[in-house]
């Protein structure tokens, strides 16, 4: 029996990845009833955040099972380590049942750690964690950011001002080791040669980047955001805010939610708030898509340098057939032999997450 590769389907937001998988699994298609999706969208992990994350509907998930959706509350941090651990377990389970796993999504940093391996970061002592948490409460994030800037300017520049979780984590590592976080990532002085800390090391991955013309993508982004607002995005966000979720809640940092929370402090009328939020969500999503393009180019380069397989599919006629061929199905109803997929690398150099 031919072993199929583990496909990792990436692409900019609104590029049409979900629709592509629907066509791949359509009635009579080669992979009908055989595919299970492992979501690589960090924000779809949060329960109740359905409209703003463009979460696949229940009908689609009944036809094509999806994993790593609705696994935590918006108040909880869903870290890259959580993602890799749960994704590994899901892939192993899918393979054990004779189904075909497809990892699909646009959270590039999570995908990178899945296919290249999760680095081993030094354990932080409880005393250090408590000290950082106490300083955050007593002095505020600006003091921690100043400390981080002097010892780890790269992390200080990359971490969002409202992301207190990652700020504290970087400061903890700096205090514990006296070294910046980048030293312990793949390709860093301490991270080079680190073993991948998960059970899928040695399995085959094929990175498939799904690309769409940028002008067309811009139109699709606007149409998607308009559809989200028409479907009740403002009501969805308002319900979270009424439940006590705010800018410090990890889930509320997502595009489509953070804009409402920020604008709510400006005292705008409901109609003005929705109009302003709509344009901001469109702008933020467009900027995010540009960062995704850049990040996935870097990931493809790094994976190829590590001996991995990278394929590009252009959106348009025949794209589902192209993906089926990569999976090994060709145009027939059963897999055809193809060379073994390259093994997951244990570490790689390259750009950090956007």
LUMKOL-761284 format. One record per residue (C-alpha): residue number from 0; residue in three letters; x, y, z. Coordinates in nm, 2 decimals. Layout:
BEGIN
<site rodren="NUM" vomar="ALA" X="X" Y="Y" Z="Z"/>
...
END
This chain:
BEGIN
<site rodren="0" vomar="UNK" X="0.00" Y="0.00" Z="0.00"/>
<site rodren="1" vomar="UNK" X="0.14" Y="0.34" Z="-0.10"/>
<site rodren="2" vomar="UNK" X="0.20" Y="0.58" Z="0.19"/>
<site rodren="3" vomar="UNK" X="0.06" Y="0.91" Z="0.10"/>
<site rodren="4" vomar="UNK" X="0.24" Y="1.23" Z="0.21"/>
<site rodren="5" vomar="UNK" X="0.10" Y="1.46" Z="0.47"/>
<site rodren="6" vomar="UNK" X="-0.02" Y="1.76" Z="0.28"/>
<site rodren="7" vomar="UNK" X="0.01" Y="2.11" Z="0.44"/>
<site rodren="8" vomar="UNK" X="-0.21" Y="2.35" Z="0.25"/>
<site rodren="9" vomar="UNK" X="-0.13" Y="2.71" Z="0.31"/>
<site rodren="10" vomar="UNK" X="-0.23" Y="3.04" Z="0.15"/>
<site rodren="11" vomar="UNK" X="-0.34" Y="3.39" Z="0.23"/>
<site rodren="12" vomar="UNK" X="-0.66" Y="3.45" Z="0.41"/>
<site rodren="13" vomar="UNK" X="-0.96" Y="3.45" Z="0.17"/>
<site rodren="14" vomar="UNK" X="-0.76" Y="3.27" Z="-0.10"/>
<site rodren="15" vomar="UNK" X="-1.02" Y="2.99" Z="-0.11"/>
<site rodren="16" vomar="UNK" X="-0.84" Y="2.70" Z="0.07"/>
<site rodren="17" vomar="UNK" X="-1.17" Y="2.57" Z="0.22"/>
<site rodren="18" vomar="UNK" X="-1.35" Y="2.58" Z="-0.12"/>
<site rodren="19" vomar="UNK" X="-1.06" Y="2.40" Z="-0.28"/>
<site rodren="20" vomar="UNK" X="-1.09" Y="2.12" Z="-0.02"/>
<site rodren="21" vomar="UNK" X="-1.46" Y="2.11" Z="-0.08"/>
<site rodren="22" vomar="UNK" X="-1.40" Y="2.05" Z="-0.45"/>
<site rodren="23" vomar="UNK" X="-1.14" Y="1.79" Z="-0.37"/>
<site rodren="24" vomar="UNK" X="-1.39" Y="1.60" Z="-0.17"/>
<site rodren="25" vomar="UNK" X="-1.70" Y="1.66" Z="-0.39"/>
<site rodren="26" vomar="UNK" X="-1.93" Y="1.37" Z="-0.47"/>
<site rodren="27" vomar="UNK" X="-1.76" Y="1.14" Z="-0.71"/>
<site rodren="28" vomar="UNK" X="-1.42" Y="1.31" Z="-0.67"/>
<site rodren="29" vomar="UNK" X="-1.11" Y="1.09" Z="-0.59"/>
<site rodren="30" vomar="UNK" X="-1.10" Y="1.19" Z="-0.22"/>
<site rodren="31" vomar="UNK" X="-1.47" Y="1.19" Z="-0.14"/>
<site rodren="32" vomar="UNK" X="-1.51" Y="1.06" Z="0.21"/>
<site rodren="33" vomar="UNK" X="-1.13" Y="1.01" Z="0.26"/>
<site rodren="34" vomar="UNK" X="-1.00" Y="1.35" Z="0.37"/>
<site rodren="35" vomar="UNK" X="-0.99" Y="1.49" Z="0.73"/>
<site rodren="36" vomar="UNK" X="-0.87" Y="1.85" Z="0.79"/>
<site rodren="37" vomar="UNK" X="-0.64" Y="1.96" Z="1.07"/>
<site rodren="38" vomar="UNK" X="-0.70" Y="2.33" Z="1.10"/>
<site rodren="39" vomar="UNK" X="-0.39" Y="2.55" Z="1.11"/>
<site rodren="40" vomar="UNK" X="-0.59" Y="2.86" Z="1.18"/>
<site rodren="41" vomar="UNK" X="-0.50" Y="2.96" Z="1.54"/>
<site rodren="42" vomar="UNK" X="-0.82" Y="3.17" Z="1.59"/>
<site rodren="43" vomar="UNK" X="-1.06" Y="2.90" Z="1.48"/>
<site rodren="44" vomar="UNK" X="-0.95" Y="2.71" Z="1.79"/>
<site rodren="45" vomar="UNK" X="-1.16" Y="2.95" Z="2.00"/>
<site rodren="46" vomar="UNK" X="-1.52" Y="2.85" Z="2.08"/>
<site rodren="47" vomar="UNK" X="-1.79" Y="3.08" Z="1.97"/>
<site rodren="48" vomar="UNK" X="-1.57" Y="3.29" Z="1.74"/>
<site rodren="49" vomar="UNK" X="-1.74" Y="3.16" Z="1.43"/>
<site rodren="50" vomar="UNK" X="-1.82" Y="3.45" Z="1.20"/>
<site rodren="51" vomar="UNK" X="-1.51" Y="3.66" Z="1.24"/>
<site rodren="52" vomar="UNK" X="-1.27" Y="3.36" Z="1.19"/>
<site rodren="53" vomar="UNK" X="-1.47" Y="3.23" Z="0.88"/>
<site rodren="54" vomar="UNK" X="-1.50" Y="2.90" Z="1.06"/>
<site rodren="55" vomar="UNK" X="-1.63" Y="2.62" Z="0.84"/>
<site rodren="56" vomar="UNK" X="-2.00" Y="2.55" Z="0.90"/>
<site rodren="57" vomar="UNK" X="-2.14" Y="2.25" Z="1.07"/>
<site rodren="58" vomar="UNK" X="-2.27" Y="2.10" Z="0.75"/>
<site rodren="59" vomar="UNK" X="-1.92" Y="2.11" Z="0.59"/>
<site rodren="60" vomar="UNK" X="-1.76" Y="1.97" Z="0.90"/>
<site rodren="61" vomar="UNK" X="-2.01" Y="1.68" Z="0.90"/>
<site rodren="62" vomar="UNK" X="-1.90" Y="1.60" Z="0.55"/>
<site rodren="63" vomar="UNK" X="-1.53" Y="1.67" Z="0.59"/>
<site rodren="64" vomar="UNK" X="-1.42" Y="1.62" Z="0.95"/>
<site rodren="65" vomar="UNK" X="-1.22" Y="1.91" Z="1.09"/>
<site rodren="66" vomar="UNK" X="-0.98" Y="1.89" Z="1.39"/>
<site rodren="67" vomar="UNK" X="-0.85" Y="2.17" Z="1.62"/>
<site rodren="68" vomar="UNK" X="-1.16" Y="2.38" Z="1.59"/>
<site rodren="69" vomar="UNK" X="-1.34" Y="2.49" Z="1.91"/>
<site rodren="70" vomar="UNK" X="-1.08" Y="2.34" Z="2.14"/>
<site rodren="71" vomar="UNK" X="-1.05" Y="2.63" Z="2.39"/>
<site rodren="72" vomar="UNK" X="-1.21" Y="2.94" Z="2.53"/>
<site rodren="73" vomar="UNK" X="-1.12" Y="3.30" Z="2.41"/>
<site rodren="74" vomar="UNK" X="-0.98" Y="3.37" Z="2.75"/>
<site rodren="75" vomar="UNK" X="-0.72" Y="3.09" Z="2.71"/>
<site rodren="76" vomar="UNK" X="-0.39" Y="3.11" Z="2.53"/>
<site rodren="77" vomar="UNK" X="-0.37" Y="2.86" Z="2.24"/>
<site rodren="78" vomar="UNK" X="0.01" Y="2.85" Z="2.20"/>
<site rodren="79" vomar="UNK" X="0.22" Y="2.72" Z="1.91"/>
<site rodren="80" vomar="UNK" X="0.32" Y="2.43" Z="2.15"/>
<site rodren="81" vomar="UNK" X="-0.05" Y="2.35" Z="2.20"/>
<site rodren="82" vomar="UNK" X="-0.11" Y="2.35" Z="1.83"/>
<site rodren="83" vomar="UNK" X="0.18" Y="2.12" Z="1.74"/>
<site rodren="84" vomar="UNK" X="0.09" Y="1.88" Z="2.01"/>
<site rodren="85" vomar="UNK" X="-0.27" Y="1.85" Z="1.91"/>
<site rodren="86" vomar="UNK" X="-0.20" Y="1.86" Z="1.54"/>
<site rodren="87" vomar="UNK" X="0.05" Y="1.57" Z="1.58"/>
<site rodren="88" vomar="UNK" X="-0.21" Y="1.37" Z="1.78"/>
<site rodren="89" vomar="UNK" X="-0.48" Y="1.44" Z="1.52"/>
<site rodren="90" vomar="UNK" X="-0.26" Y="1.34" Z="1.23"/>
<site rodren="91" vomar="UNK" X="-0.16" Y="1.01" Z="1.40"/>
<site rodren="92" vomar="UNK" X="-0.52" Y="0.93" Z="1.47"/>
<site rodren="93" vomar="UNK" X="-0.64" Y="1.01" Z="1.12"/>
<site rodren="94" vomar="UNK" X="-0.36" Y="0.79" Z="0.97"/>
<site rodren="95" vomar="UNK" X="-0.44" Y="0.51" Z="1.21"/>
<site rodren="96" vomar="UNK" X="-0.80" Y="0.50" Z="1.08"/>
<site rodren="97" vomar="UNK" X="-0.69" Y="0.48" Z="0.72"/>
<site rodren="98" vomar="UNK" X="-0.79" Y="0.84" Z="0.63"/>
<site rodren="99" vomar="UNK" X="-0.59" Y="1.11" Z="0.46"/>
<site rodren="100" vomar="UNK" X="-0.49" Y="1.41" Z="0.68"/>
<site rodren="101" vomar="UNK" X="-0.46" Y="1.76" Z="0.52"/>
<site rodren="102" vomar="UNK" X="-0.33" Y="2.03" Z="0.74"/>
<site rodren="103" vomar="UNK" X="-0.49" Y="2.36" Z="0.61"/>
<site rodren="104" vomar="UNK" X="-0.47" Y="2.72" Z="0.73"/>
<site rodren="105" vomar="UNK" X="-0.29" Y="3.05" Z="0.73"/>
<site rodren="106" vomar="UNK" X="-0.12" Y="3.08" Z="1.07"/>
<site rodren="107" vomar="UNK" X="0.23" Y="3.06" Z="0.93"/>
<site rodren="108" vomar="UNK" X="0.43" Y="3.04" Z="1.25"/>
<site rodren="109" vomar="UNK" X="0.22" Y="2.74" Z="1.37"/>
<site rodren="110" vomar="UNK" X="0.27" Y="2.57" Z="1.03"/>
<site rodren="111" vomar="UNK" X="0.64" Y="2.64" Z="1.04"/>
<site rodren="112" vomar="UNK" X="0.68" Y="2.47" Z="1.38"/>
<site rodren="113" vomar="UNK" X="0.47" Y="2.17" Z="1.27"/>
<site rodren="114" vomar="UNK" X="0.67" Y="2.09" Z="0.95"/>
<site rodren="115" vomar="UNK" X="1.02" Y="2.20" Z="1.07"/>
<site rodren="116" vomar="UNK" X="0.99" Y="2.08" Z="1.43"/>
<site rodren="117" vomar="UNK" X="0.92" Y="2.25" Z="1.76"/>
<site rodren="118" vomar="UNK" X="1.24" Y="2.38" Z="1.92"/>
<site rodren="119" vomar="UNK" X="1.32" Y="2.30" Z="2.28"/>
<site rodren="120" vomar="UNK" X="1.31" Y="2.62" Z="2.49"/>
<site rodren="121" vomar="UNK" X="1.47" Y="2.61" Z="2.84"/>
<site rodren="122" vomar="UNK" X="1.23" Y="2.55" Z="3.13"/>
<site rodren="123" vomar="UNK" X="1.16" Y="2.85" Z="3.34"/>
<site rodren="124" vomar="UNK" X="1.17" Y="2.82" Z="3.71"/>
<site rodren="125" vomar="UNK" X="0.85" Y="2.90" Z="3.91"/>
<site rodren="126" vomar="UNK" X="1.02" Y="3.17" Z="4.10"/>
<site rodren="127" vomar="UNK" X="1.11" Y="3.35" Z="3.77"/>
<site rodren="128" vomar="UNK" X="0.76" Y="3.32" Z="3.63"/>
<site rodren="129" vomar="UNK" X="0.61" Y="3.46" Z="3.96"/>
<site rodren="130" vomar="UNK" X="0.86" Y="3.75" Z="3.96"/>
<site rodren="131" vomar="UNK" X="0.78" Y="3.85" Z="3.60"/>
<site rodren="132" vomar="UNK" X="0.40" Y="3.82" Z="3.67"/>
<site rodren="133" vomar="UNK" X="0.44" Y="4.04" Z="3.99"/>
<site rodren="134" vomar="UNK" X="0.64" Y="4.30" Z="3.79"/>
<site rodren="135" vomar="UNK" X="0.37" Y="4.31" Z="3.52"/>
<site rodren="136" vomar="UNK" X="0.10" Y="4.37" Z="3.79"/>
<site rodren="137" vomar="UNK" X="0.31" Y="4.63" Z="3.98"/>
<site rodren="138" vomar="UNK" X="0.50" Y="4.81" Z="3.71"/>
<site rodren="139" vomar="UNK" X="0.29" Y="4.75" Z="3.40"/>
<site rodren="140" vomar="UNK" X="0.39" Y="4.62" Z="3.06"/>
<site rodren="141" vomar="UNK" X="0.59" Y="4.92" Z="2.96"/>
<site rodren="142" vomar="UNK" X="0.85" Y="4.84" Z="3.23"/>
<site rodren="143" vomar="UNK" X="0.88" Y="4.48" Z="3.10"/>
<site rodren="144" vomar="UNK" X="0.90" Y="4.60" Z="2.74"/>
<site rodren="145" vomar="UNK" X="1.19" Y="4.83" Z="2.84"/>
<site rodren="146" vomar="UNK" X="1.37" Y="4.55" Z="3.01"/>
<site rodren="147" vomar="UNK" X="1.32" Y="4.32" Z="2.71"/>
<site rodren="148" vomar="UNK" X="1.43" Y="4.60" Z="2.47"/>
<site rodren="149" vomar="UNK" X="1.77" Y="4.62" Z="2.64"/>
<site rodren="150" vomar="UNK" X="1.83" Y="4.24" Z="2.64"/>
<site rodren="151" vomar="UNK" X="1.63" Y="4.11" Z="2.35"/>
<site rodren="152" vomar="UNK" X="1.54" Y="4.40" Z="2.11"/>
<site rodren="153" vomar="UNK" X="1.43" Y="4.16" Z="1.83"/>
<site rodren="154" vomar="UNK" X="1.15" Y="4.01" Z="2.05"/>
<site rodren="155" vomar="UNK" X="1.06" Y="4.35" Z="2.19"/>
<site rodren="156" vomar="UNK" X="1.01" Y="4.48" Z="1.84"/>
<site rodren="157" vomar="UNK" X="0.81" Y="4.18" Z="1.72"/>
<site rodren="158" vomar="UNK" X="0.57" Y="4.13" Z="2.02"/>
<site rodren="159" vomar="UNK" X="0.25" Y="4.33" Z="2.00"/>
<site rodren="160" vomar="UNK" X="0.21" Y="4.59" Z="2.28"/>
<site rodren="161" vomar="UNK" X="-0.11" Y="4.42" Z="2.40"/>
<site rodren="162" vomar="UNK" X="0.04" Y="4.07" Z="2.39"/>
<site rodren="163" vomar="UNK" X="0.13" Y="4.04" Z="2.76"/>
<site rodren="164" vomar="UNK" X="0.16" Y="3.66" Z="2.74"/>
<site rodren="165" vomar="UNK" X="0.44" Y="3.66" Z="2.49"/>
<site rodren="166" vomar="UNK" X="0.60" Y="3.96" Z="2.65"/>
<site rodren="167" vomar="UNK" X="0.62" Y="3.78" Z="2.99"/>
<site rodren="168" vomar="UNK" X="0.74" Y="3.46" Z="2.82"/>
<site rodren="169" vomar="UNK" X="1.03" Y="3.65" Z="2.65"/>
<site rodren="170" vomar="UNK" X="1.12" Y="3.83" Z="2.97"/>
<site rodren="171" vomar="UNK" X="1.11" Y="3.50" Z="3.16"/>
<site rodren="172" vomar="UNK" X="1.36" Y="3.34" Z="2.92"/>
<site rodren="173" vomar="UNK" X="1.58" Y="3.65" Z="2.93"/>
<site rodren="174" vomar="UNK" X="1.59" Y="3.65" Z="3.31"/>
<site rodren="175" vomar="UNK" X="1.64" Y="3.27" Z="3.34"/>
<site rodren="176" vomar="UNK" X="1.91" Y="3.24" Z="3.08"/>
<site rodren="177" vomar="UNK" X="2.05" Y="3.59" Z="3.02"/>
<site rodren="178" vomar="UNK" X="2.00" Y="3.53" Z="2.65"/>
<site rodren="179" vomar="UNK" X="1.73" Y="3.64" Z="2.39"/>
<site rodren="180" vomar="UNK" X="1.46" Y="3.41" Z="2.28"/>
<site rodren="181" vomar="UNK" X="1.60" Y="3.39" Z="1.92"/>
<site rodren="182" vomar="UNK" X="1.90" Y="3.20" Z="2.05"/>
<site rodren="183" vomar="UNK" X="1.68" Y="2.90" Z="2.13"/>
<site rodren="184" vomar="UNK" X="1.48" Y="2.89" Z="1.80"/>
<site rodren="185" vomar="UNK" X="1.58" Y="2.67" Z="1.51"/>
<site rodren="186" vomar="UNK" X="1.89" Y="2.82" Z="1.35"/>
<site rodren="187" vomar="UNK" X="1.99" Y="3.02" Z="1.66"/>
<site rodren="188" vomar="UNK" X="2.31" Y="2.95" Z="1.85"/>
<site rodren="189" vomar="UNK" X="2.14" Y="2.73" Z="2.11"/>
<site rodren="190" vomar="UNK" X="1.86" Y="2.61" Z="1.88"/>
<site rodren="191" vomar="UNK" X="2.08" Y="2.46" Z="1.60"/>
<site rodren="192" vomar="UNK" X="2.04" Y="2.09" Z="1.60"/>
<site rodren="193" vomar="UNK" X="1.77" Y="2.08" Z="1.86"/>
<site rodren="194" vomar="UNK" X="1.55" Y="1.77" Z="1.81"/>
<site rodren="195" vomar="UNK" X="1.19" Y="1.83" Z="1.71"/>
<site rodren="196" vomar="UNK" X="0.99" Y="1.79" Z="2.03"/>
<site rodren="197" vomar="UNK" X="0.70" Y="1.60" Z="1.89"/>
<site rodren="198" vomar="UNK" X="0.61" Y="1.24" Z="1.78"/>
<site rodren="199" vomar="UNK" X="0.58" Y="1.31" Z="1.40"/>
<site rodren="200" vomar="UNK" X="0.95" Y="1.37" Z="1.34"/>
<site rodren="201" vomar="UNK" X="1.05" Y="1.16" Z="1.04"/>
<site rodren="202" vomar="UNK" X="0.71" Y="1.16" Z="0.87"/>
<site rodren="203" vomar="UNK" X="0.67" Y="1.31" Z="0.52"/>
<site rodren="204" vomar="UNK" X="0.53" Y="1.66" Z="0.47"/>
<site rodren="205" vomar="UNK" X="0.45" Y="1.84" Z="0.14"/>
<site rodren="206" vomar="UNK" X="0.39" Y="2.21" Z="0.16"/>
<site rodren="207" vomar="UNK" X="0.14" Y="2.33" Z="-0.09"/>
<site rodren="208" vomar="UNK" X="0.10" Y="2.70" Z="-0.13"/>
<site rodren="209" vomar="UNK" X="-0.23" Y="2.80" Z="-0.28"/>
<site rodren="210" vomar="UNK" X="-0.19" Y="3.14" Z="-0.46"/>
<site rodren="211" vomar="UNK" X="-0.44" Y="3.38" Z="-0.61"/>
<site rodren="212" vomar="UNK" X="-0.39" Y="3.70" Z="-0.81"/>
<site rodren="213" vomar="UNK" X="-0.35" Y="3.98" Z="-0.56"/>
<site rodren="214" vomar="UNK" X="-0.61" Y="4.21" Z="-0.72"/>
<site rodren="215" vomar="UNK" X="-0.86" Y="3.93" Z="-0.71"/>
<site rodren="216" vomar="UNK" X="-0.76" Y="3.85" Z="-0.35"/>
<site rodren="217" vomar="UNK" X="-0.82" Y="4.21" Z="-0.25"/>
<site rodren="218" vomar="UNK" X="-1.17" Y="4.19" Z="-0.39"/>
<site rodren="219" vomar="UNK" X="-1.23" Y="3.86" Z="-0.22"/>
<site rodren="220" vomar="UNK" X="-1.12" Y="4.00" Z="0.12"/>
<site rodren="221" vomar="UNK" X="-1.36" Y="4.29" Z="0.09"/>
<site rodren="222" vomar="UNK" X="-1.65" Y="4.06" Z="-0.01"/>
<site rodren="223" vomar="UNK" X="-1.57" Y="3.82" Z="0.28"/>
<site rodren="224" vomar="UNK" X="-1.57" Y="4.10" Z="0.53"/>
<site rodren="225" vomar="UNK" X="-1.89" Y="4.24" Z="0.40"/>
<site rodren="226" vomar="UNK" X="-2.04" Y="3.89" Z="0.43"/>
<site rodren="227" vomar="UNK" X="-1.92" Y="3.87" Z="0.79"/>
<site rodren="228" vomar="UNK" X="-2.09" Y="4.19" Z="0.88"/>
<site rodren="229" vomar="UNK" X="-2.41" Y="4.09" Z="0.70"/>
<site rodren="230" vomar="UNK" X="-2.40" Y="3.76" Z="0.90"/>
<site rodren="231" vomar="UNK" X="-2.39" Y="3.94" Z="1.23"/>
<site rodren="232" vomar="UNK" X="-2.02" Y="3.99" Z="1.32"/>
<site rodren="233" vomar="UNK" X="-2.10" Y="4.30" Z="1.52"/>
<site rodren="234" vomar="UNK" X="-2.35" Y="4.10" Z="1.73"/>
<site rodren="235" vomar="UNK" X="-2.11" Y="3.82" Z="1.78"/>
<site rodren="236" vomar="UNK" X="-1.84" Y="4.05" Z="1.91"/>
<site rodren="237" vomar="UNK" X="-2.09" Y="4.24" Z="2.13"/>
<site rodren="238" vomar="UNK" X="-2.19" Y="3.92" Z="2.30"/>
<site rodren="239" vomar="UNK" X="-1.82" Y="3.85" Z="2.39"/>
<site rodren="240" vomar="UNK" X="-1.78" Y="4.20" Z="2.53"/>
<site rodren="241" vomar="UNK" X="-2.09" Y="4.17" Z="2.73"/>
<site rodren="242" vomar="UNK" X="-1.96" Y="3.84" Z="2.87"/>
<site rodren="243" vomar="UNK" X="-1.65" Y="4.02" Z="3.00"/>
<site rodren="244" vomar="UNK" X="-1.40" Y="3.95" Z="2.73"/>
<site rodren="245" vomar="UNK" X="-1.17" Y="4.24" Z="2.64"/>
<site rodren="246" vomar="UNK" X="-0.85" Y="4.34" Z="2.47"/>
<site rodren="247" vomar="UNK" X="-0.64" Y="4.12" Z="2.71"/>
<site rodren="248" vomar="UNK" X="-0.83" Y="3.81" Z="2.61"/>
<site rodren="249" vomar="UNK" X="-0.62" Y="3.61" Z="2.37"/>
<site rodren="250" vomar="UNK" X="-0.91" Y="3.53" Z="2.14"/>
<site rodren="251" vomar="UNK" X="-1.01" Y="3.90" Z="2.12"/>
<site rodren="252" vomar="UNK" X="-0.68" Y="3.99" Z="1.96"/>
<site rodren="253" vomar="UNK" X="-0.80" Y="3.83" Z="1.63"/>
<site rodren="254" vomar="UNK" X="-0.87" Y="4.05" Z="1.33"/>
<site rodren="255" vomar="UNK" X="-1.25" Y="4.11" Z="1.32"/>
<site rodren="256" vomar="UNK" X="-1.27" Y="4.14" Z="1.70"/>
<site rodren="257" vomar="UNK" X="-0.98" Y="4.36" Z="1.81"/>
<site rodren="258" vomar="UNK" X="-1.11" Y="4.65" Z="1.59"/>
<site rodren="259" vomar="UNK" X="-1.45" Y="4.65" Z="1.76"/>
<site rodren="260" vomar="UNK" X="-1.29" Y="4.65" Z="2.11"/>
<site rodren="261" vomar="UNK" X="-1.06" Y="4.94" Z="2.03"/>
<site rodren="262" vomar="UNK" X="-1.34" Y="5.14" Z="1.87"/>
<site rodren="263" vomar="UNK" X="-1.58" Y="5.08" Z="2.15"/>
<site rodren="264" vomar="UNK" X="-1.37" Y="5.31" Z="2.37"/>
<site rodren="265" vomar="UNK" X="-1.42" Y="5.61" Z="2.14"/>
<site rodren="266" vomar="UNK" X="-1.79" Y="5.66" Z="2.21"/>
<site rodren="267" vomar="UNK" X="-1.90" Y="5.63" Z="1.85"/>
<site rodren="268" vomar="UNK" X="-2.27" Y="5.58" Z="1.76"/>
<site rodren="269" vomar="UNK" X="-2.36" Y="5.22" Z="1.68"/>
<site rodren="270" vomar="UNK" X="-2.38" Y="5.29" Z="1.30"/>
<site rodren="271" vomar="UNK" X="-2.05" Y="5.48" Z="1.30"/>
<site rodren="272" vomar="UNK" X="-1.88" Y="5.21" Z="1.49"/>
<site rodren="273" vomar="UNK" X="-1.99" Y="4.94" Z="1.25"/>
<site rodren="274" vomar="UNK" X="-1.89" Y="5.15" Z="0.95"/>
<site rodren="275" vomar="UNK" X="-1.54" Y="5.23" Z="1.09"/>
<site rodren="276" vomar="UNK" X="-1.49" Y="4.87" Z="1.21"/>
<site rodren="277" vomar="UNK" X="-1.58" Y="4.73" Z="0.87"/>
<site rodren="278" vomar="UNK" X="-1.31" Y="4.94" Z="0.69"/>
<site rodren="279" vomar="UNK" X="-1.06" Y="4.86" Z="0.96"/>
<site rodren="280" vomar="UNK" X="-1.12" Y="4.49" Z="0.93"/>
<site rodren="281" vomar="UNK" X="-1.08" Y="4.51" Z="0.55"/>
<site rodren="282" vomar="UNK" X="-0.75" Y="4.70" Z="0.59"/>
<site rodren="283" vomar="UNK" X="-0.61" Y="4.48" Z="0.87"/>
<site rodren="284" vomar="UNK" X="-0.70" Y="4.17" Z="0.67"/>
<site rodren="285" vomar="UNK" X="-0.54" Y="4.30" Z="0.36"/>
<site rodren="286" vomar="UNK" X="-0.22" Y="4.38" Z="0.55"/>
<site rodren="287" vomar="UNK" X="-0.23" Y="4.04" Z="0.71"/>
<site rodren="288" vomar="UNK" X="-0.26" Y="3.87" Z="0.37"/>
<site rodren="289" vomar="UNK" X="0.05" Y="4.06" Z="0.25"/>
<site rodren="290" vomar="UNK" X="0.25" Y="3.94" Z="0.55"/>
<site rodren="291" vomar="UNK" X="0.13" Y="3.58" Z="0.49"/>
<site rodren="292" vomar="UNK" X="0.26" Y="3.60" Z="0.13"/>
<site rodren="293" vomar="UNK" X="0.60" Y="3.70" Z="0.26"/>
<site rodren="294" vomar="UNK" X="0.61" Y="3.45" Z="0.54"/>
<site rodren="295" vomar="UNK" X="0.51" Y="3.15" Z="0.32"/>
<site rodren="296" vomar="UNK" X="0.78" Y="3.24" Z="0.07"/>
<site rodren="297" vomar="UNK" X="1.03" Y="3.22" Z="0.35"/>
<site rodren="298" vomar="UNK" X="0.89" Y="2.90" Z="0.49"/>
<site rodren="299" vomar="UNK" X="0.90" Y="2.74" Z="0.14"/>
<site rodren="300" vomar="UNK" X="1.26" Y="2.84" Z="0.10"/>
<site rodren="301" vomar="UNK" X="1.36" Y="2.70" Z="0.44"/>
<site rodren="302" vomar="UNK" X="1.17" Y="2.38" Z="0.39"/>
<site rodren="303" vomar="UNK" X="1.33" Y="2.33" Z="0.05"/>
<site rodren="304" vomar="UNK" X="1.67" Y="2.39" Z="0.20"/>
<site rodren="305" vomar="UNK" X="1.60" Y="2.13" Z="0.46"/>
<site rodren="306" vomar="UNK" X="1.52" Y="1.87" Z="0.19"/>
<site rodren="307" vomar="UNK" X="1.14" Y="1.92" Z="0.20"/>
<site rodren="308" vomar="UNK" X="0.90" Y="1.92" Z="-0.08"/>
<site rodren="309" vomar="UNK" X="0.73" Y="2.25" Z="-0.19"/>
<site rodren="310" vomar="UNK" X="0.45" Y="2.28" Z="-0.45"/>
<site rodren="311" vomar="UNK" X="0.26" Y="2.58" Z="-0.57"/>
<site rodren="312" vomar="UNK" X="-0.10" Y="2.57" Z="-0.70"/>
<site rodren="313" vomar="UNK" X="-0.25" Y="2.87" Z="-0.87"/>
<site rodren="314" vomar="UNK" X="-0.62" Y="2.92" Z="-0.80"/>
<site rodren="315" vomar="UNK" X="-0.84" Y="2.85" Z="-1.10"/>
<site rodren="316" vomar="UNK" X="-0.96" Y="2.57" Z="-1.32"/>
<site rodren="317" vomar="UNK" X="-0.80" Y="2.24" Z="-1.24"/>
<site rodren="318" vomar="UNK" X="-0.67" Y="2.34" Z="-0.90"/>
<site rodren="319" vomar="UNK" X="-0.85" Y="2.06" Z="-0.72"/>
<site rodren="320" vomar="UNK" X="-0.72" Y="1.80" Z="-0.97"/>
<site rodren="321" vomar="UNK" X="-0.37" Y="1.94" Z="-0.91"/>
<site rodren="322" vomar="UNK" X="-0.41" Y="1.89" Z="-0.54"/>
<site rodren="323" vomar="UNK" X="-0.54" Y="1.54" Z="-0.59"/>
<site rodren="324" vomar="UNK" X="-0.24" Y="1.46" Z="-0.80"/>
<site rodren="325" vomar="UNK" X="-0.01" Y="1.58" Z="-0.53"/>
<site rodren="326" vomar="UNK" X="-0.19" Y="1.36" Z="-0.28"/>
<site rodren="327" vomar="UNK" X="-0.13" Y="1.07" Z="-0.51"/>
<site rodren="328" vomar="UNK" X="-0.47" Y="1.02" Z="-0.66"/>
<site rodren="329" vomar="UNK" X="-0.42" Y="1.16" Z="-1.00"/>
<site rodren="330" vomar="UNK" X="-0.75" Y="1.16" Z="-1.18"/>
<site rodren="331" vomar="UNK" X="-0.84" Y="0.81" Z="-1.08"/>
<site rodren="332" vomar="UNK" X="-1.03" Y="0.68" Z="-0.78"/>
<site rodren="333" vomar="UNK" X="-0.74" Y="0.52" Z="-0.60"/>
<site rodren="334" vomar="UNK" X="-0.39" Y="0.64" Z="-0.51"/>
<site rodren="335" vomar="UNK" X="-0.11" Y="0.60" Z="-0.76"/>
<site rodren="336" vomar="UNK" X="0.25" Y="0.54" Z="-0.64"/>
<site rodren="337" vomar="UNK" X="0.47" Y="0.84" Z="-0.59"/>
<site rodren="338" vomar="UNK" X="0.82" Y="0.89" Z="-0.44"/>
<site rodren="339" vomar="UNK" X="0.83" Y="0.90" Z="-0.06"/>
<site rodren="340" vomar="UNK" X="0.78" Y="1.24" Z="0.08"/>
<site rodren="341" vomar="UNK" X="1.08" Y="1.41" Z="0.24"/>
<site rodren="342" vomar="UNK" X="1.11" Y="1.38" Z="0.62"/>
<site rodren="343" vomar="UNK" X="1.03" Y="1.65" Z="0.86"/>
<site rodren="344" vomar="UNK" X="1.35" Y="1.85" Z="0.94"/>
<site rodren="345" vomar="UNK" X="1.47" Y="1.88" Z="1.30"/>
<site rodren="346" vomar="UNK" X="1.54" Y="2.25" Z="1.27"/>
<site rodren="347" vomar="UNK" X="1.58" Y="2.53" Z="1.02"/>
<site rodren="348" vomar="UNK" X="1.70" Y="2.88" Z="0.98"/>
<site rodren="349" vomar="UNK" X="1.47" Y="3.15" Z="0.84"/>
<site rodren="350" vomar="UNK" X="1.25" Y="3.44" Z="0.92"/>
<site rodren="351" vomar="UNK" X="1.05" Y="3.47" Z="1.24"/>
<site rodren="352" vomar="UNK" X="0.67" Y="3.49" Z="1.24"/>
<site rodren="353" vomar="UNK" X="0.50" Y="3.80" Z="1.10"/>
END
